[in-house]
């Protein structure tokens, strides 16, 4: 039987990354050696791999025709009317909102690979098994539905603006998303951003030297990475540099970063508290949240209007709303985006660019903070990444798409680091949600249409899915003789999965990879502080400042 006591495993000292499911639901992972295809004799170096899902549910693997249990039998905590199990997460409750990922792990270990929970009137079904995620994505169609970010929707409606890409649903979402897919996911298009990303990374290395203190540390490293992320995004998306890489921040750059922080922290606070704003009561948190978005709209819109005027004057440029495939090859991101929309949607474009910038500044900087932490904390891995970079890209060699494809250990390190904390152990976000129009069977239970289903990113932190999850081991993502795991694409999903995956996925990966290359070509990192863990917010963040010692090579 599953333990269902109110006191959680975490508080009783029995929860760890290596704890197994209760005996009655325990699974045995398929050994990697039994499923891995033989290495290609044509390749001398290890390569990243994607393989079919490793199903940890033997009955699902065999396809046995078991009884599908009704929704009412889905296990989960029993809470109070309306508020549900909210008291478990506040006051003297066994869990903490800041450690929500540990609470979710504990719930899965209490109830198995699927459970339902009610919080403040909303009931969600939570899943983790890769084969369940695969089935959910298979049925979601080309216009997946997800829960909306209610504070954002309320703000946008109050200002009579588009509610944003993350909140749109159906064909309207798909229509506005498609042009971004061209610009953000096609490898050929992403590769055109390499020179801008590389230039910003070079400037970031210069900034590190300028800010470094006599003891070798850079103060408020997270803040500096927010500066670097913003400068890179502004250069790629808006085709402008705004001075974030200057030693002394301009007033504009300072306000942009502060507004991004107010937005993301305000969104988290408003999402997990009683929605007073729905009743016309606007708190200080709401005012900061709204002011941040007001500023971002004012910040982005002039660049949109300036680009429009430039395109109108340039006879070689295509007209607004024309066919993307007729665009000149050297068109900027913003020019290409405007060429795929009509004049009537210019305000919408400003809002969508707001969403892209606001969503990326904090997310990418948090992810890269964990990458830097793991470089500092694992010097042997850091050296292996550096040696690989040096072999492919000697000092002074420009970064090319071909060179980036020749760095399997770097990619494995990033995947482990952002899976160890962001993809595996440090997920960038806790997960994502889907709402289907049809019933679905998950882990043997019938889940009715229109149920909110939460897909969680904590599987990479659990020994049920990853051998020795507490050990930092990039090699687990490589095809080598001593590989310990084959990765299901549905096991760790830092950027989501399916048609609605994170819009900035490819650009974030590009920035992180190039950032590592440039930093390790210039510096060596050491760690002399207590360990860092994860604090859960809208985007997950380091539990303490990431403050490595930065040493010139």
N, C-alpha and C positions, 0 to 999 in steps of 0.2 A: 504493500500500500504506500501511497505517497504521504510524506509527512505534511500535515496541514496545520500545525500549531501556529498561533499568532506570532510567537517569537521567531524571528528569522534566523537563518543559518549565519548570516553576517554578524549579527549581534552576539550570537552564542559562540563565536570564534571558530565556527566550522565551515565557513565559506572561504574558498580559495579558488584560484584559477584551475587547480587540478582536481577539485572535487568532482565526483562522478554523479550521473543521474542516480536516483534511488534504484535499488537492485531490481525491482520488478519491471523497470523500464530501461535497464542498462543496455547499451549497444556496444558492439565491437567494430571498430573502424576497419575498412578493407586495407590490408597492407599495401604500401606503395609498390613494393617489388612485384606484387602479383598483378598489378594493373598497368604499370608503366610500359609504354611501347619501347622497343629497343632503341638506344641512341643511334642517331644517324652517323654512319661511318664517314660521311662527307664533311662533318663539322668537327673541328678540333676543340671548340670552346663550348661551355654550357649555354643553354638557351632557355628563355622563359617559355612556359607551356600553358596551354589551356586544354583541359580534358573534360570528358563528360562528368556529370555530377556523381560524387560518391554517395550513394544512398545509405544512410545509417539506420534505416528502418527495414529490417529483413522482410516483413510482410508486404511492404510496398514494393520492394525489389522483386519479389516473386509474383506480384500481381494477384495475390489470393483474393477471392471474392468474399471479403468479410462484411459483416453487417455494418452499414453506415449509421453511426449513432446520431441522434438529434442534437440540434444546437443547444438545447437546454442542458445536455449532459456535459458540455465543454467545461472542464474544471477551472477553478479560479478562486480568488479570495472572496469571502462573503463580507460585504460592507454594510453600511447604513443606508437608509433611503436617500436618494438623490446624491449625497456626497460620496457614496460608495466607500472605497478604501482610502479616502484622502487622509484620514488621521494616521495612516501608516507612514506618511511622508512629511508630517509636520510635528512640531512640538516634541513630545517624548516618544513619537512613533519609532519603529525599528529601522526605518529607512531615511535617507536624506535626498532631497531633490538634486543636490550637487553630485551625488553618487548614484544617480538613477540607473546607470549601467550595471552597477552591482546589485541593485534591487531587481532588475530584470533577469539577471543571471540566477539570482536566488529564486525568483518565481518559476523559471523554467525547471530548476532542480526540484522544486516542491511539487509542481503539477505536470511535468513532462514537456514535450516539444510544442504544445499548444495550450494556451489558457486565455480566459477572458477576464476583464477587469473593468469596473465602473469607477470613474472619477468625475465628480461634479456633473452628474446627469448624462455623461457620455460613456457608452460601453464600447470597448475596443477588444478585438480578438488579436492575440499576439502569437506570431509564428517565428520559427527559427530554422527548421529543417530545410536543407537545400532543395529537396525534391518538392516540398510544399511551395517554396518560393518560385521554383521553375514552373509549376502548374499554375500558380497565380499570374505570373507574367504571361504565360501562354494564353490565358483567357482574357487579359485586360484589353486587347484590341489596339487600334492605332490611336485612340484618344483616351488614354487612361484617366480615371478619376482619382483624386486624392482629397484629403481634408484641406480646407482653406486655413490661412493664417488670419483669424478673425480680426485682430487689431489692425492689420494692414488693410483689410477689406473695409473696415469701419472708417479708417482715415481717408482712404481713396474716395469713398462715397461721400464723405463729408466735404472733400475738396472737389467733388464732381469730376474725378479723373478715372482712367482705366485702372482696374483693380490689380493689374500686374500679372506677369506670366505664371508665377507660382500659384496664383489663385484662380486663373481662368480654367474653364473646363470645355470639353467637347470640341466641336469644329472651330470655334473661335480661337481656342488655345492652339489647335493644330495649324491654323492658317497663319497666326503670328509667329509660331515657333519655327516653321519650315525655313524661312530665310536665315534665321540664326543657325539652324542645323548646317546649312551650306557653309557658313562662315566659321563655325566652331567645332565641326566634327570631321570634315573632309581632310585627310592627311595633307593633300597638296596645298590646301588653303592654310592650314595650321602652320605648315613649314615656312610660309611667307612671313610669319611673325618672329622667326628665329633671330634675325638681326636686331630687332628692337628689344627683345627679351635679353639677348646677350649684352647689348650696350647698357641696359639698366643694371644687369648683374655686375658688370665691370664697375659701374659707378657705386654700386652697393659695397663692393670690396674697398674702394677708396674711402667711402664713408666709415667703414669699420675701423680703418686705420686712424681716421680723424677723431673718432669718438672714443677710441680705446684709452682706458685709464692706465696709470703706471703699473698696476697689478695685472694688466693683460686682459681685463674684462671690459665688455661693452655694456654700459648702463642701459637698463630697460630694453633688453634685446628684442622682446616681443614688439615693442613700439617701433623699433628700427625696421623690423620685418614688415610691419604694417605700412611704413613709409615706402619700402621697396615694392611691396605688392601694389600699392596705389599708383606709384610712378609707372610701373610696368603696364598696369591696366589702362591708365590714362594715355600712355603712348600708343598702345595697340588699338584700343577701342575708340578713343577720341582724337588720336593723331596729334597729341600735344604732350609736352613735358611741363609739369607744374611746380618743379623745384623741391620735390621731396628728398632728393639725394644731396641737396645742399646741407652743409653742416648745421646752419641755422635755418630752421623751417620758415618759409614764408607764412604770412598770416592766412593766405588762402589754403595752403597745404595743411596747416595746423587745424583749421576749421573743418576741412574735409575729413580728416582722420577722426577728430573728436565727434563729428556728426555720425560717422559710421559706427563708432563705439556706442554712442547713445541709442542709435537705431537697434543694434543687435541685442544690447542688454535690455533695452526697453521692451522689445518684442518678446524676449524670454520672460520678463517679469509680468507683462500683461497677459501672456498666454497661460501662465500658471497661477493666476489670481482671479478673484471674482471680477467679472467684466463691468465695472462701474461705468466705463465709457459708453456702453450700450444704453445707459439710462441718462446720458447727458452730464455725468459727473466726471470731470477731467482732472486727474491727479497730476502731481509734478512729474511722475514717470511718463504719463501720457503726453504732457506738454513737451518734454524733451524728445520723446519719440516722434511726435508730429513735427516739431521744429527741425529735427534732423532731416526728415523727408522733404520738408519745404525747401530747406537749403540745397539738398541734392538736386531737386528739380531745377532750381535757379542756377546751379552750377553747371548742369549738363546742357540745358536748352540752348545757351548761346553758341556752343560748339556745333550743335545740330543746325541752327540757323545759318551760321557762318559757312558751314560746308555746303548747304543748299545754295547759297549765293555764289559760292565758288564754282559749283557744278553748272549753274545757269550761265555763268560768264565763259566757261571753258567749252568751246565748240566741239572739242574731242570727246567730252564726257557724254555719257548716255543720259537720257531724260529720266526724271523721277518716275518710278513705277514701271520702268521698262524691263525687258527680259534680263535676268541675271547673267545668262550665258553670253550676252553681248558686252558685258563689262570689260574694260581694258584690264589687262593682266596686272598692271601696277596700281590699280585702284586701292584706296585705303579701306579699312574695315567699315568706317562710317559711310564712305561713298558707296560701297557695295550694298550696305544695308538700306540706304536711302533709295538706291536704284531699284530695290525690290518692293518698295511701298509707294503708295500714292500720297499726294499732298494732304489728303484728308486725314492721314494717320501720323502726322509729324509729332503731335503731342503724345500719341501712344508710344512712338519710338523713344522719346525722351523718358517716359516712364519705364519702358523695358530696359533702357540703358541704366537707369537708376537701380533697378532690381539687380542687374548684372554686377554693377560696381559694389553696391551695398552687400550683396551676398558673398562676394569674393574676397573683399579686403580682410575681413576677420577670419573667414574659413581658411584661406590659403596661408595667412600668417600663423594661425594656430597649428596647421598641419606641418608647416616648415619648422616651427619651434620644436615639435616632437622629433623631426628629422635631425635637427642640430643636436638635440639632447642625446639621441641614440648614437650619433657620430661620436660625441664626446664621451659617452658612457661605455662605448664598445670600441676601444682603440684598434683592436686587431681587425675588426670589420672596416673601420675608417681607413686603415692602411691598404686593405684589399681594394676598396673603392678607388682610392688614390692611384694605386698601381695600375688598375685597369684604365682609368682616365688618362694617365700619363702615357700608356702604351698606344692608345687610340688617338689622343689629342695632345701631342707635345706642346709645351708652352709656345704661345703665339699662333697656334693653328686655329683658324676660324671653325666654329661649330657648324656642322652640316647635318641634314637629315640622315645621311648615310652613317655618319659618325655616331649619332644617337642610337642607331639600330645595333651598334657594335658594343654596347655597354650592358650586357645582361646582368652582371653583378650589381651595378648601380641600380638598375630597375628592381632587382630582387631586394636590395637594401631598402629602397623607397617603399616597396610593397610590404615588407616586413615591418618597417618603422611605422608606416601609416596604416598597417594592419596590426602592428604590435600596440600602437596607441591610436592611430587614425584609421588604418585599414584593417588591422588585426587587433593589436592590443590597445591602440589609441584611436578608435573610430572618430572621424571628423564630425560625424553626426551620429545620433543613436540609431537611426534607421529611417524608414520612409513609410508611407501609408498608401493603401489602395482601397477603392470602393467599386465592387463589381456590379454589373446590371443583372447578373444571373447567379444562381446558387453555385457553390463549389464545395468539393469534398477535400478537407485538409486534415491530415493525420487521422483519418477515419471518422471525422465529424462533418456533418452537413452544416455549412455556413451559408445562411440565407443571403439573397441579393440585398445590396445597400447596407451591408454591415461594414463598419470601418475595420480594416485588417492592417495591423502594424507588422512590418517586416523589420526585424532587428539585426543590427550589425555586430552583436556581441559573440557570435559563434566562434570567431577567431580567438577569443579569450578563454575558451572552454576546452578542457581536455577531451570531452566527448567528440569534438570535431577536429582538434589540432593536437598532435602529440607534443607534450612538454610546452604548453602555451606560455609558461612563465619565462622560457628561455628565448633570448633574442637570437634568431638563427636565419639569416637571409637565404642560406643554402636550401631551405625547405621549398623555395619557389623555383629552384633550378632543376633541370633534367641532368642529373649526374649520377655516378655509380652509387653514391651514398645518400641519395634523396630520401627524405623521411616522410614526405607528404606530396600528394598530387592535389592541386587546388581546384575545387569546384568553382565555376564562375559565380555561383549563387551563395558561396560561403562568406566572402568578405566583399562588401559593396560600399566602399567609401563614398562613391558618387551616385548611388542608386543603380537602377538597372532598367532596361527596356526603353521604350520611346520617350519616357519622361525622366530619364537620367539627368543628372546635373548638367546644365547648359555649359558651364565653364570647365568641364572635366578635362578636355584635351589641353586647354590653355594652362590650367593649373598644373597638370603633369609636366608640361613643357617648362614652365617657370621653375618648378621644383627641381627638375633634372638639370637644367642649365645653372640654376643657383648652386647646386651641389658641386658641379664641375668647376665653376669659377671660384667658389670659396675654397675648395680643396686644392686648387692650383696655387692659391695664395697663402692659405693658412692651415695650421693643424689645431685641433680643438681638444681641450682637456676639461674634465668635470671634477670640481672640488666642493660640491655642495650635496645636501641630502637628495635622495631620489625624488623624481617627479612622478606624480600620478595624474589621473584624469578627473577634471571637474565637468559635469554634464550641464550644458546650457543648450540654447538653440543650436549653437555650434560648440563642440566640446573643446575645452581649453586646458592648458597645463595648470596643475594645482598650485604651483609656485613659479616664481620667475625663472625662466631658462637663462642661466647666466654662465656660459662656458668661458674658459680662458682661451683667448684667441692669440695664437703664436705664429709669427711669420715663418714661412718655409724657407 
